[in-house]
Amino acid sequence: MSDPREPGEAADAEPVLPPEPAAPAVALTVPESARRLADGEWHRLHPATPFLRGGIAFVAIIGVIVVNARDFFLDRVFGGGREFEFLERFADSSLILLAILAVLVVLLLSVGGFYLSWRMHTFRITDELVEVRSGIVFRTNRRGRLDRIQGINISRPFLARLFGAAKLEVNVAGQDANVELAYLGSAGADDLRLAILQLASGTRAAEAAAATAAAPAGVGGLVESRVNELLAPELDPNAAPPESIVRISIPRLIGSLVLSEATVIAILAAIGIITTVIATGKYGWIFALLPGLLGLFGYLASRLTRSLRYSIASTDDGIRVGYGLLSTTNETLPPGRIHAVEVSQPLLWRAAGWWEIKINTASQAASSSGATAKTTLLPVGDMNDVHRVLQLVLPSLADEKSRELLECGLAAGAHDDAYVTSPKRAAILRWFSWRRNGFVLISDAVALRKGAIWRSLVLVPQARMQSVSMNEGPLLRRMGLAELRIHTVAGPISATIGALDRGDVVRFFDEVAHAAVHAAGVDTSHRWRSAAVAPEIALAPEAAAPAAPATAAAPEVPAVLEAAAPAAIPETPATPETPATPETPEDHA
């Protein structure tokens, strides 16, 4: 953010007071408590924040001291062993008062430090950014721009739920760029998330409806309110449909974990170690097995608890995903923030017909809830569940033709369909999958079909493509083959497919270059609430002339393609998104 003063301001000019924060340009349709937190002023976090962030360890230390002091007192009064002989001599000396005074000073300093930490930890939300300031001696200032928001998570650890608190994490595009508000009041965290999403959506005051009335008063009694929050559904019924479009039964969830590759490898390792113990008679191998079993049990238990109460639904501000039993998390993914989708099926899941869906987003920061929870959109589901989730992520794939191509991309074996597959000479490199290995354009996305044993289908929205490249090593060049790579943001999904005919890849460049430029030009998903507003409402009278939907300030427009088609692209008005000098596929040979 730039300094509000003009660069040429005189040094001896009168001191200028900082301007009052401007009211947000968005008429927020959220309760008054959330509008008050998003007014551009600095606010403090939940009063229990110091205790939840670090005070628990302090209380544990105090508890250990109190327990030992109690045992020492009982030993002095009733007599006992000599384990406290050193403390007895210390108590009889003149240093006991100094020790008690030192303990009191440390206690007071700790409490004062926690209080100052809470007082100095403030945040503000404007119509441009979310900003957090923290630290007593060493100050930290962290900002996240609203037009770079990739999603908003609300996690409620079990202990925080007892205090009526929740952690709100704003995922921003970039490496470790997330902004965390830990902790806020649990009742208002969802409303504040909705306010941030409305500020980021591009809704203007003339476009928004009148603000809704304040939320109804809560039920009386602290205990009753805590119980209601613990039993409340993870998805807000007022913001999302009351029923999730996908339900994961506990038997299916447990079966998917048992049939996972990690479990199978651990079982095989256990069988090998037990066989070795029986054959050699040396039981020391059991100690080598025990840490692995404990680690596997913790991993499976973590995945199980994170997937319980799973729910996914569509809201006005994106896809809402919730999961968790005691500690719960729900995440909202705004439209246009998903850069790649992969539908995959491990070998052991094939008999049950189960699939898993993962996504790539621009936010690369790790979360305390685990990276799996941030990249896995559907832990396990059947074919119908896959189609329901894909229709949420990519609504353009809901037509009958797109659904047919998706089913061909997920089906086993070779098919006579629209996919451009590897030639027969590629069988030496793709023994089992050369008949399935292929790509096709589905509506406004590129689909890459891979694998015969471990099947997967990668979907990349054309408007989210960063670049396209073609690679030819010595062996591929001699065989007339090439590798195709679609570049997206970093994540668990790699949109790469190899052993394709070189001519097919060159023709793909021509086709995808025009499609990607057109998709980027008409994409308005980054301003999702303003996309459906009539021009006479969204624009001022003097700016009511027709204009392109995407402007130079659009944050989500992809970069110039690394390799464009040899054919000329029709002339368009000069914008930062239009490639100035297209390259040829041979530049990436």
PEVEN-V556853 format. One record per residue. N is the residue number from 1. RES is the residue in one letter. PHI is phi as a letter, one per 30 degrees, with the letter a starting at -180 (999 if undefined). OMEGA is omega in whole degrees, -180 to 180 (* if undefined). BURIAL is # if it has 24 or more other C-alpha atoms within 12 Angstrom, else .. Layout:
n=N res=RES phi=PHI omega=OMEGA burial=BURIAL
n=N res=RES phi=PHI omega=OMEGA burial=BURIAL
This chain:
n=1 res=M phi=999 omega=-177 burial=.
n=2 res=S phi=d omega=178 burial=.
n=3 res=D phi=d omega=-177 burial=.
n=4 res=P phi=d omega=-180 burial=.
n=5 res=R phi=d omega=179 burial=.
n=6 res=E phi=d omega=-178 burial=.
n=7 res=P phi=d omega=-176 burial=.
n=8 res=G phi=c omega=-177 burial=.
n=9 res=E phi=d omega=-177 burial=.
n=10 res=A phi=d omega=-177 burial=.
n=11 res=A phi=d omega=-176 burial=.
n=12 res=D phi=c omega=180 burial=.
n=13 res=A phi=d omega=179 burial=.
n=14 res=E phi=d omega=178 burial=.
n=15 res=P phi=e omega=-179 burial=.
n=16 res=V phi=c omega=179 burial=.
n=17 res=L phi=d omega=179 burial=.
n=18 res=P phi=d omega=-178 burial=.
n=19 res=P phi=d omega=176 burial=.
n=20 res=E phi=d omega=179 burial=.
n=21 res=P phi=e omega=-180 burial=.
n=22 res=A phi=d omega=178 burial=.
n=23 res=A phi=d omega=-179 burial=.
n=24 res=P phi=e omega=-179 burial=#
n=25 res=A phi=d omega=-179 burial=#
n=26 res=V phi=c omega=174 burial=#
n=27 res=A phi=d omega=-172 burial=#
n=28 res=L phi=d omega=177 burial=#
n=29 res=T phi=c omega=-179 burial=#
n=30 res=V phi=b omega=178 burial=#
n=31 res=P phi=e omega=-175 burial=#
n=32 res=E phi=d omega=-179 burial=.
n=33 res=S phi=d omega=179 burial=#
n=34 res=A phi=d omega=178 burial=#
n=35 res=R phi=d omega=179 burial=#
n=36 res=R phi=d omega=178 burial=#
n=37 res=L phi=d omega=-179 burial=#
n=38 res=A phi=c omega=-177 burial=#
n=39 res=D phi=c omega=-180 burial=#
n=40 res=G phi=i omega=178 burial=#
n=41 res=E phi=c omega=179 burial=#
n=42 res=W phi=d omega=-179 burial=#
n=43 res=H phi=b omega=179 burial=#
n=44 res=R phi=c omega=-178 burial=#
n=45 res=L phi=d omega=-179 burial=#
n=46 res=H phi=d omega=-179 burial=#
n=47 res=P phi=e omega=-180 burial=#
n=48 res=A phi=d omega=-177 burial=#
n=49 res=T phi=e omega=180 burial=#
n=50 res=P phi=e omega=180 burial=#
n=51 res=F phi=d omega=-178 burial=#
n=52 res=L phi=d omega=-177 burial=#
n=53 res=R phi=d omega=-178 burial=#
n=54 res=G phi=a omega=-177 burial=.
n=55 res=G phi=d omega=-180 burial=.
n=56 res=I phi=d omega=178 burial=.
n=57 res=A phi=d omega=179 burial=.
n=58 res=F phi=d omega=179 burial=.
n=59 res=V phi=d omega=178 burial=.
n=60 res=A phi=d omega=179 burial=.
n=61 res=I phi=d omega=178 burial=.
n=62 res=I phi=d omega=179 burial=.
n=63 res=G phi=d omega=178 burial=.
n=64 res=V phi=d omega=180 burial=.
n=65 res=I phi=d omega=-179 burial=.
n=66 res=V phi=d omega=-180 burial=.
n=67 res=V phi=d omega=179 burial=.
n=68 res=N phi=d omega=178 burial=.
n=69 res=A phi=d omega=178 burial=.
n=70 res=R phi=d omega=179 burial=.
n=71 res=D phi=d omega=179 burial=.
n=72 res=F phi=d omega=180 burial=#
n=73 res=F phi=d omega=179 burial=.
n=74 res=L phi=d omega=179 burial=.
n=75 res=D phi=d omega=180 burial=.
n=76 res=R phi=d omega=-175 burial=.
n=77 res=V phi=d omega=-173 burial=.
n=78 res=F phi=c omega=-178 burial=.
n=79 res=G phi=i omega=-179 burial=.
n=80 res=G phi=l omega=-178 burial=.
n=81 res=G phi=d omega=-177 burial=.
n=82 res=R phi=c omega=-179 burial=.
n=83 res=E phi=d omega=179 burial=.
n=84 res=F phi=c omega=-177 burial=.
n=85 res=E phi=d omega=179 burial=.
n=86 res=F phi=d omega=180 burial=.
n=87 res=L phi=d omega=178 burial=.
n=88 res=E phi=d omega=178 burial=.
n=89 res=R phi=d omega=180 burial=.
n=90 res=F phi=d omega=180 burial=.
n=91 res=A phi=d omega=180 burial=.
n=92 res=D phi=d omega=-179 burial=.
n=93 res=S phi=d omega=-180 burial=.
n=94 res=S phi=d omega=-178 burial=.
n=95 res=L phi=d omega=-176 burial=.
n=96 res=I phi=d omega=180 burial=.
n=97 res=L phi=d omega=178 burial=.
n=98 res=L phi=d omega=180 burial=.
n=99 res=A phi=d omega=178 burial=.
n=100 res=I phi=d omega=178 burial=.
n=101 res=L phi=d omega=179 burial=.
n=102 res=A phi=d omega=178 burial=.
n=103 res=V phi=d omega=179 burial=.
n=104 res=L phi=d omega=179 burial=.
n=105 res=V phi=d omega=178 burial=.
n=106 res=V phi=d omega=179 burial=.
n=107 res=L phi=d omega=180 burial=.
n=108 res=L phi=d omega=178 burial=.
n=109 res=L phi=d omega=179 burial=.
n=110 res=S phi=d omega=178 burial=.
n=111 res=V phi=d omega=177 burial=.
n=112 res=G phi=d omega=178 burial=.
n=113 res=G phi=d omega=177 burial=#
n=114 res=F phi=d omega=-180 burial=#
n=115 res=Y phi=d omega=179 burial=#
n=116 res=L phi=d omega=178 burial=.
n=117 res=S phi=d omega=178 burial=#
n=118 res=W phi=d omega=-180 burial=#
n=119 res=R phi=d omega=-177 burial=#
n=120 res=M phi=d omega=-179 burial=#
n=121 res=H phi=c omega=-177 burial=#
n=122 res=T phi=b omega=178 burial=#
n=123 res=F phi=b omega=173 burial=#
n=124 res=R phi=b omega=-179 burial=#
n=125 res=I phi=b omega=177 burial=#
n=126 res=T phi=c omega=178 burial=#
n=127 res=D phi=d omega=179 burial=#
n=128 res=E phi=b omega=-172 burial=#
n=129 res=L phi=a omega=168 burial=#
n=130 res=V phi=c omega=-173 burial=#
n=131 res=E phi=b omega=-180 burial=#
n=132 res=V phi=b omega=175 burial=#
n=133 res=R phi=c omega=-178 burial=#
n=134 res=S phi=a omega=177 burial=#
n=135 res=G phi=j omega=178 burial=.
n=136 res=I phi=c omega=178 burial=.
n=137 res=V phi=d omega=179 burial=.
n=138 res=F phi=c omega=-175 burial=.
n=139 res=R phi=d omega=178 burial=.
n=140 res=T phi=b omega=177 burial=.
n=141 res=N phi=b omega=-176 burial=.
n=142 res=R phi=b omega=-177 burial=#
n=143 res=R phi=b omega=175 burial=#
n=144 res=G phi=b omega=-180 burial=#
n=145 res=R phi=d omega=-178 burial=#
n=146 res=L phi=d omega=-180 burial=#
n=147 res=D phi=d omega=176 burial=#
n=148 res=R phi=c omega=-178 burial=#
n=149 res=I phi=d omega=177 burial=#
n=150 res=Q phi=c omega=-180 burial=#
n=151 res=G phi=l omega=179 burial=#
n=152 res=I phi=b omega=179 burial=#
n=153 res=N phi=c omega=170 burial=#
n=154 res=I phi=b omega=179 burial=#
n=155 res=S phi=c omega=-179 burial=#
n=156 res=R phi=b omega=174 burial=#
n=157 res=P phi=e omega=-172 burial=#
n=158 res=F phi=e omega=-179 burial=.
n=159 res=L phi=d omega=178 burial=#
n=160 res=A phi=d omega=178 burial=#
n=161 res=R phi=d omega=178 burial=#
n=162 res=L phi=d omega=179 burial=#
n=163 res=F phi=c omega=-179 burial=#
n=164 res=G phi=i omega=-178 burial=#
n=165 res=A phi=b omega=179 burial=#
n=166 res=A phi=b omega=179 burial=#
n=167 res=K phi=c omega=177 burial=#
n=168 res=L phi=c omega=-178 burial=#
n=169 res=E phi=b omega=179 burial=#
n=170 res=V phi=c omega=-180 burial=#
n=171 res=N phi=d omega=-177 burial=#
n=172 res=V phi=c omega=179 burial=#
n=173 res=A phi=e omega=179 burial=#
n=174 res=G phi=k omega=-179 burial=.
n=175 res=Q phi=d omega=179 burial=.
n=176 res=D phi=h omega=-177 burial=.
n=177 res=A phi=c omega=-177 burial=#
n=178 res=N phi=d omega=177 burial=#
n=179 res=V phi=c omega=-173 burial=#
n=180 res=E phi=c omega=173 burial=#
n=181 res=L phi=c omega=-177 burial=#
n=182 res=A phi=b omega=14 burial=#
n=183 res=Y phi=b omega=176 burial=#
n=184 res=L phi=c omega=174 burial=#
n=185 res=G phi=d omega=-175 burial=#
n=186 res=S phi=d omega=-177 burial=#
n=187 res=A phi=d omega=-177 burial=#
n=188 res=G phi=c omega=-178 burial=#
n=189 res=A phi=d omega=180 burial=#
n=190 res=D phi=d omega=178 burial=#
n=191 res=D phi=d omega=179 burial=#
n=192 res=L phi=d omega=176 burial=#
n=193 res=R phi=d omega=179 burial=#
n=194 res=L phi=d omega=178 burial=#
n=195 res=A phi=d omega=179 burial=#
n=196 res=I phi=d omega=179 burial=#
n=197 res=L phi=d omega=177 burial=#
n=198 res=Q phi=d omega=176 burial=#
n=199 res=L phi=d omega=-179 burial=#
n=200 res=A phi=d omega=-171 burial=#
n=201 res=S phi=d omega=-178 burial=#
n=202 res=G phi=j omega=178 burial=#
n=203 res=T phi=d omega=178 burial=#
n=204 res=R phi=c omega=-176 burial=#
n=205 res=A phi=e omega=-180 burial=#
n=206 res=A phi=d omega=-177 burial=.
n=207 res=E phi=c omega=-173 burial=#
n=208 res=A phi=d omega=176 burial=#
n=209 res=A phi=d omega=178 burial=.
n=210 res=A phi=d omega=-178 burial=.
n=211 res=A phi=d omega=-179 burial=.
n=212 res=T phi=d omega=180 burial=.
n=213 res=A phi=d omega=180 burial=.
n=214 res=A phi=d omega=-179 burial=.
n=215 res=A phi=d omega=180 burial=.
n=216 res=P phi=d omega=-178 burial=.
n=217 res=A phi=d omega=-178 burial=.
n=218 res=G phi=d omega=-180 burial=.
n=219 res=V phi=d omega=-177 burial=.
n=220 res=G phi=d omega=175 burial=.
n=221 res=G phi=j omega=-180 burial=.
n=222 res=L phi=d omega=-178 burial=.
n=223 res=V phi=d omega=-179 burial=.
n=224 res=E phi=d omega=179 burial=.
n=225 res=S phi=d omega=178 burial=.
n=226 res=R phi=d omega=179 burial=#
n=227 res=V phi=d omega=179 burial=.
n=228 res=N phi=d omega=179 burial=.
n=229 res=E phi=d omega=179 burial=#
n=230 res=L phi=d omega=-178 burial=#
n=231 res=L phi=c omega=-177 burial=.
n=232 res=A phi=d omega=178 burial=.
n=233 res=P phi=d omega=-178 burial=#
n=234 res=E phi=d omega=178 burial=#
n=235 res=L phi=c omega=179 burial=#
n=236 res=D phi=d omega=-179 burial=#
n=237 res=P phi=d omega=180 burial=.
n=238 res=N phi=d omega=-178 burial=.
n=239 res=A phi=c omega=-178 burial=#
n=240 res=A phi=b omega=176 burial=#
n=241 res=P phi=e omega=-177 burial=.
n=242 res=P phi=d omega=-179 burial=.
n=243 res=E phi=c omega=175 burial=.
n=244 res=S phi=d omega=179 burial=#
n=245 res=I phi=d omega=180 burial=#
n=246 res=V phi=b omega=175 burial=#
n=247 res=R phi=b omega=180 burial=#
n=248 res=I phi=c omega=178 burial=#
n=249 res=S phi=d omega=-179 burial=.
n=250 res=I phi=d omega=176 burial=.
n=251 res=P phi=e omega=178 burial=.
n=252 res=R phi=d omega=-179 burial=#
n=253 res=L phi=d omega=179 burial=#
n=254 res=I phi=d omega=179 burial=.
n=255 res=G phi=d omega=179 burial=.
n=256 res=S phi=d omega=178 burial=#
n=257 res=L phi=d omega=180 burial=#
n=258 res=V phi=d omega=-178 burial=#
n=259 res=L phi=c omega=178 burial=#
n=260 res=S phi=d omega=-177 burial=#
n=261 res=E phi=d omega=-180 burial=.
n=262 res=A phi=d omega=180 burial=.
n=263 res=T phi=d omega=-179 burial=#
n=264 res=V phi=d omega=179 burial=.
n=265 res=I phi=d omega=179 burial=.
n=266 res=A phi=d omega=179 burial=#
n=267 res=I phi=d omega=178 burial=.
n=268 res=L phi=d omega=178 burial=.
n=269 res=A phi=d omega=179 burial=.
n=270 res=A phi=d omega=178 burial=#
n=271 res=I phi=d omega=179 burial=.
n=272 res=G phi=d omega=-179 burial=.
n=273 res=I phi=d omega=179 burial=#
n=274 res=I phi=d omega=177 burial=.
n=275 res=T phi=d omega=179 burial=.
n=276 res=T phi=d omega=180 burial=.
n=277 res=V phi=d omega=180 burial=.
n=278 res=I phi=d omega=-177 burial=.
n=279 res=A phi=d omega=-175 burial=.
n=280 res=T phi=c omega=-177 burial=.
n=281 res=G phi=i omega=179 burial=.
n=282 res=K phi=c omega=-175 burial=.
n=283 res=Y phi=d omega=177 burial=.
n=284 res=G phi=d omega=179 burial=.
n=285 res=W phi=d omega=-180 burial=.
n=286 res=I phi=d omega=179 burial=.
n=287 res=F phi=d omega=175 burial=.
n=288 res=A phi=d omega=-180 burial=.
n=289 res=L phi=d omega=-173 burial=#
n=290 res=L phi=d omega=179 burial=.
n=291 res=P phi=d omega=179 burial=.
n=292 res=G phi=d omega=178 burial=.
n=293 res=L phi=d omega=178 burial=#
n=294 res=L phi=d omega=178 burial=.
n=295 res=G phi=d omega=179 burial=.
n=296 res=L phi=d omega=180 burial=#
n=297 res=F phi=d omega=178 burial=.
n=298 res=G phi=d omega=179 burial=.
n=299 res=Y phi=d omega=-180 burial=.
n=300 res=L phi=d omega=178 burial=#
n=301 res=A phi=d omega=179 burial=.
n=302 res=S phi=d omega=179 burial=.
n=303 res=R phi=d omega=-180 burial=#
n=304 res=L phi=d omega=-178 burial=#
n=305 res=T phi=d omega=179 burial=#
n=306 res=R phi=d omega=-178 burial=#
n=307 res=S phi=c omega=177 burial=#
n=308 res=L phi=d omega=-177 burial=#
n=309 res=R phi=h omega=179 burial=#
n=310 res=Y phi=d omega=177 burial=#
n=311 res=S phi=a omega=178 burial=#
n=312 res=I phi=b omega=-178 burial=#
n=313 res=A phi=a omega=180 burial=#
n=314 res=S phi=c omega=176 burial=#
n=315 res=T phi=b omega=178 burial=#
n=316 res=D phi=d omega=-177 burial=#
n=317 res=D phi=c omega=176 burial=#
n=318 res=G phi=k omega=-177 burial=#
n=319 res=I phi=c omega=179 burial=#
n=320 res=R phi=c omega=180 burial=#
n=321 res=V phi=c omega=179 burial=#
n=322 res=G phi=b omega=180 burial=#
n=323 res=Y phi=a omega=177 burial=#
n=324 res=G phi=j omega=-180 burial=#
n=325 res=L phi=c omega=178 burial=#
n=326 res=L phi=d omega=173 burial=#
n=327 res=S phi=c omega=-174 burial=#
n=328 res=T phi=c omega=177 burial=#
n=329 res=T phi=b omega=169 burial=#
n=330 res=N phi=b omega=-173 burial=#
n=331 res=E phi=b omega=175 burial=#
n=332 res=T phi=c omega=178 burial=#
n=333 res=L phi=c omega=-180 burial=#
n=334 res=P phi=d omega=178 burial=#
n=335 res=P phi=e omega=177 burial=#
n=336 res=G phi=i omega=-178 burial=#
n=337 res=R phi=c omega=178 burial=#
n=338 res=I phi=c omega=-173 burial=#
n=339 res=H phi=c omega=179 burial=#
n=340 res=A phi=a omega=179 burial=#
n=341 res=V phi=b omega=177 burial=#
n=342 res=E phi=b omega=174 burial=#
n=343 res=V phi=c omega=-174 burial=#
n=344 res=S phi=b omega=-180 burial=#
n=345 res=Q phi=b omega=174 burial=#
n=346 res=P phi=d omega=-175 burial=#
n=347 res=L phi=e omega=-175 burial=.
n=348 res=L phi=d omega=178 burial=#
n=349 res=W phi=d omega=-171 burial=#
n=350 res=R phi=d omega=-178 burial=#
n=351 res=A phi=d omega=180 burial=.
n=352 res=A phi=d omega=-179 burial=.
n=353 res=G phi=i omega=-178 burial=#
n=354 res=W phi=c omega=180 burial=#
n=355 res=W phi=b omega=176 burial=#
n=356 res=E phi=b omega=-180 burial=#
n=357 res=I phi=b omega=175 burial=#
n=358 res=K phi=b omega=-178 burial=#
n=359 res=I phi=b omega=171 burial=#
n=360 res=N phi=c omega=171 burial=#
n=361 res=T phi=b omega=-176 burial=#
n=362 res=A phi=d omega=179 burial=#
n=363 res=S phi=d omega=-176 burial=#
n=364 res=Q phi=c omega=-179 burial=#
n=365 res=A phi=d omega=178 burial=#
n=366 res=A phi=d omega=-180 burial=.
n=367 res=S phi=c omega=178 burial=#
n=368 res=S phi=d omega=179 burial=.
n=369 res=S phi=d omega=176 burial=#
n=370 res=G phi=j omega=-178 burial=.
n=371 res=A phi=d omega=-179 burial=.
n=372 res=T phi=d omega=-179 burial=#
n=373 res=A phi=d omega=-177 burial=#
n=374 res=K phi=d omega=-177 burial=#
n=375 res=T phi=c omega=-180 burial=#
n=376 res=T phi=c omega=-179 burial=#
n=377 res=L phi=d omega=177 burial=#
n=378 res=L phi=b omega=-178 burial=#
n=379 res=P phi=d omega=179 burial=#
n=380 res=V phi=a omega=180 burial=#
n=381 res=G phi=a omega=178 burial=#
n=382 res=D phi=d omega=-175 burial=#
n=383 res=M phi=d omega=178 burial=#
n=384 res=N phi=d omega=177 burial=.
n=385 res=D phi=d omega=179 burial=#
n=386 res=V phi=d omega=-179 burial=#
n=387 res=H phi=d omega=179 burial=#
n=388 res=R phi=d omega=-179 burial=#
n=389 res=V phi=d omega=180 burial=#
n=390 res=L phi=d omega=177 burial=#
n=391 res=Q phi=d omega=173 burial=#
n=392 res=L phi=d omega=-176 burial=#
n=393 res=V phi=d omega=-178 burial=#
n=394 res=L phi=b omega=-177 burial=#
n=395 res=P phi=d omega=-179 burial=#
n=396 res=S phi=d omega=-179 burial=.
n=397 res=L phi=c omega=-176 burial=#
n=398 res=A phi=d omega=-178 burial=.
n=399 res=D phi=d omega=-173 burial=.
n=400 res=E phi=d omega=-179 burial=.
n=401 res=K phi=d omega=180 burial=.
n=402 res=S phi=d omega=179 burial=#
n=403 res=R phi=d omega=179 burial=#
n=404 res=E phi=d omega=178 burial=.
n=405 res=L phi=d omega=177 burial=#
n=406 res=L phi=d omega=179 burial=#
n=407 res=E phi=d omega=175 burial=#
n=408 res=C phi=d omega=179 burial=#
n=409 res=G phi=d omega=-180 burial=#
n=410 res=L phi=c omega=-177 burial=#
n=411 res=A phi=d omega=179 burial=#
n=412 res=A phi=d omega=175 burial=#
n=413 res=G phi=i omega=-179 burial=.
n=414 res=A phi=d omega=-179 burial=#
n=415 res=H phi=b omega=175 burial=.
n=416 res=D phi=c omega=-176 burial=.
n=417 res=D phi=b omega=-175 burial=.
n=418 res=A phi=d omega=-180 burial=.
n=419 res=Y phi=d omega=174 burial=#
n=420 res=V phi=d omega=-172 burial=#
n=421 res=T phi=c omega=179 burial=#
n=422 res=S phi=d omega=176 burial=#
n=423 res=P phi=d omega=-176 burial=#
n=424 res=K phi=d omega=-179 burial=.
n=425 res=R phi=d omega=178 burial=.
n=426 res=A phi=d omega=-179 burial=#
n=427 res=A phi=d omega=179 burial=.
n=428 res=I phi=d omega=179 burial=.
n=429 res=L phi=c omega=178 burial=.
n=430 res=R phi=b omega=-171 burial=#
n=431 res=W phi=e omega=-173 burial=.
n=432 res=F phi=c omega=-169 burial=.
n=433 res=S phi=c omega=-173 burial=#
n=434 res=W phi=d omega=178 burial=#
n=435 res=R phi=d omega=180 burial=#
n=436 res=R phi=c omega=-173 burial=#
n=437 res=N phi=d omega=-178 burial=#
n=438 res=G phi=a omega=-178 burial=#
n=439 res=F phi=b omega=178 burial=#
n=440 res=V phi=a omega=173 burial=#
n=441 res=L phi=c omega=178 burial=#
n=442 res=I phi=c omega=-180 burial=#
n=443 res=S phi=h omega=-179 burial=#
n=444 res=D phi=c omega=180 burial=#
n=445 res=A phi=b omega=175 burial=#
n=446 res=V phi=c omega=-179 burial=#
n=447 res=A phi=c omega=177 burial=#
n=448 res=L phi=c omega=-179 burial=#
n=449 res=R phi=c omega=-174 burial=#
n=450 res=K phi=b omega=169 burial=#
n=451 res=G phi=i omega=174 burial=#
n=452 res=A phi=c omega=177 burial=#
n=453 res=I phi=d omega=172 burial=#
n=454 res=W phi=c omega=-174 burial=#
n=455 res=R phi=d omega=177 burial=#
n=456 res=S phi=a omega=176 burial=#
n=457 res=L phi=b omega=-179 burial=#
n=458 res=V phi=c omega=179 burial=#
n=459 res=L phi=c omega=179 burial=#
n=460 res=V phi=b omega=176 burial=#
n=461 res=P phi=e omega=-177 burial=#
n=462 res=Q phi=d omega=179 burial=#
n=463 res=A phi=d omega=-179 burial=#
n=464 res=R phi=c omega=-180 burial=#
n=465 res=M phi=d omega=178 burial=#
n=466 res=Q phi=d omega=179 burial=#
n=467 res=S phi=a omega=178 burial=#
n=468 res=V phi=b omega=179 burial=#
n=469 res=S phi=b omega=177 burial=#
n=470 res=M phi=b omega=-179 burial=#
n=471 res=N phi=c omega=177 burial=#
n=472 res=E phi=b omega=173 burial=#
n=473 res=G phi=d omega=-179 burial=.
n=474 res=P phi=e omega=-179 burial=.
n=475 res=L phi=d omega=180 burial=.
n=476 res=L phi=d omega=-179 burial=#
n=477 res=R phi=d omega=-179 burial=.
n=478 res=R phi=d omega=-180 burial=.
n=479 res=M phi=c omega=-179 burial=#
n=480 res=G phi=i omega=-179 burial=#
n=481 res=L phi=c omega=180 burial=#
n=482 res=A phi=a omega=176 burial=#
n=483 res=E phi=c omega=-179 burial=#
n=484 res=L phi=c omega=180 burial=#
n=485 res=R phi=b omega=174 burial=#
n=486 res=I phi=c omega=-175 burial=#
n=487 res=H phi=d omega=173 burial=#
n=488 res=T phi=b omega=178 burial=#
n=489 res=V phi=d omega=-178 burial=#
n=490 res=A phi=d omega=180 burial=#
n=491 res=G phi=l omega=-178 burial=#
n=492 res=P phi=d omega=-176 burial=#
n=493 res=I phi=c omega=175 burial=#
n=494 res=S phi=c omega=-178 burial=#
n=495 res=A phi=d omega=-177 burial=#
n=496 res=T phi=b omega=176 burial=#
n=497 res=I phi=b omega=-174 burial=#
n=498 res=G phi=c omega=177 burial=#
n=499 res=A phi=h omega=175 burial=#
n=500 res=L phi=c omega=176 burial=#
n=501 res=D phi=d omega=-175 burial=#
n=502 res=R phi=d omega=179 burial=#
n=503 res=G phi=d omega=178 burial=#
n=504 res=D phi=d omega=179 burial=#
n=505 res=V phi=d omega=179 burial=#
n=506 res=V phi=d omega=178 burial=#
n=507 res=R phi=d omega=178 burial=#
n=508 res=F phi=d omega=178 burial=#
n=509 res=F phi=e omega=-179 burial=#
n=510 res=D phi=d omega=-177 burial=#
n=511 res=E phi=d omega=-175 burial=#
n=512 res=V phi=d omega=179 burial=#
n=513 res=A phi=d omega=178 burial=#
n=514 res=H phi=d omega=-177 burial=#
n=515 res=A phi=d omega=-178 burial=#
n=516 res=A phi=d omega=179 burial=#
n=517 res=V phi=d omega=179 burial=#
n=518 res=H phi=d omega=-179 burial=#
n=519 res=A phi=d omega=179 burial=#
n=520 res=A phi=d omega=-179 burial=#
n=521 res=G phi=d omega=-177 burial=#
n=522 res=V phi=c omega=-177 burial=#
n=523 res=D phi=d omega=176 burial=#
n=524 res=T phi=b omega=-176 burial=#
n=525 res=S phi=d omega=180 burial=#
n=526 res=H phi=d omega=173 burial=#
n=527 res=R phi=b omega=-164 burial=#
n=528 res=W phi=d omega=-178 burial=#
n=529 res=R phi=d omega=180 burial=#
n=530 res=S phi=d omega=-175 burial=#
n=531 res=A phi=d omega=-175 burial=#
n=532 res=A phi=c omega=-177 burial=.
n=533 res=V phi=d omega=180 burial=.
n=534 res=A phi=d omega=-177 burial=.
n=535 res=P phi=e omega=-178 burial=.
n=536 res=E phi=d omega=177 burial=.
n=537 res=I phi=c omega=-174 burial=.
n=538 res=A phi=d omega=-174 burial=#
n=539 res=L phi=c omega=173 burial=.
n=540 res=A phi=d omega=-177 burial=.
n=541 res=P phi=e omega=-179 burial=.
n=542 res=E phi=d omega=-180 burial=.
n=543 res=A phi=c omega=-176 burial=.
n=544 res=A phi=d omega=179 burial=.
n=545 res=A phi=d omega=-180 burial=.
n=546 res=P phi=e omega=-179 burial=.
n=547 res=A phi=b omega=178 burial=.
n=548 res=A phi=d omega=-179 burial=.
n=549 res=P phi=d omega=-178 burial=#
n=550 res=A phi=c omega=-179 burial=#
n=551 res=T phi=c omega=-179 burial=.
n=552 res=A phi=d omega=-180 burial=.
n=553 res=A phi=d omega=-179 burial=.
n=554 res=A phi=d omega=-173 burial=#
n=555 res=P phi=d omega=-170 burial=#
n=556 res=E phi=c omega=-179 burial=#
n=557 res=V phi=d omega=-176 burial=#
n=558 res=P phi=d omega=180 burial=#
n=559 res=A phi=d omega=-179 burial=#
n=560 res=V phi=d omega=180 burial=#
n=561 res=L phi=d omega=178 burial=#
n=562 res=E phi=d omega=-179 burial=#
n=563 res=A phi=b omega=-179 burial=#
n=564 res=A phi=c omega=-176 burial=#
n=565 res=A phi=d omega=175 burial=#
n=566 res=P phi=d omega=-180 burial=.
n=567 res=A phi=d omega=-179 burial=.
n=568 res=A phi=d omega=177 burial=.
n=569 res=I phi=c omega=-178 burial=.
n=570 res=P phi=e omega=-178 burial=.
n=571 res=E phi=d omega=177 burial=.
n=572 res=T phi=b omega=176 burial=.
n=573 res=P phi=e omega=-175 burial=.
n=574 res=A phi=d omega=176 burial=.
n=575 res=T phi=b omega=179 burial=.
n=576 res=P phi=d omega=-176 burial=.
n=577 res=E phi=d omega=-175 burial=#
n=578 res=T phi=d omega=180 burial=#
n=579 res=P phi=d omega=-180 burial=#
n=580 res=A phi=d omega=-179 burial=.
n=581 res=T phi=b omega=-179 burial=.
n=582 res=P phi=d omega=174 burial=#
n=583 res=E phi=c omega=178 burial=#
n=584 res=T phi=c omega=179 burial=#
n=585 res=P phi=e omega=-178 burial=#
n=586 res=E phi=d omega=178 burial=.
n=587 res=D phi=d omega=-179 burial=.
n=588 res=H phi=c omega=-180 burial=#
n=589 res=A phi=d omega=* burial=.
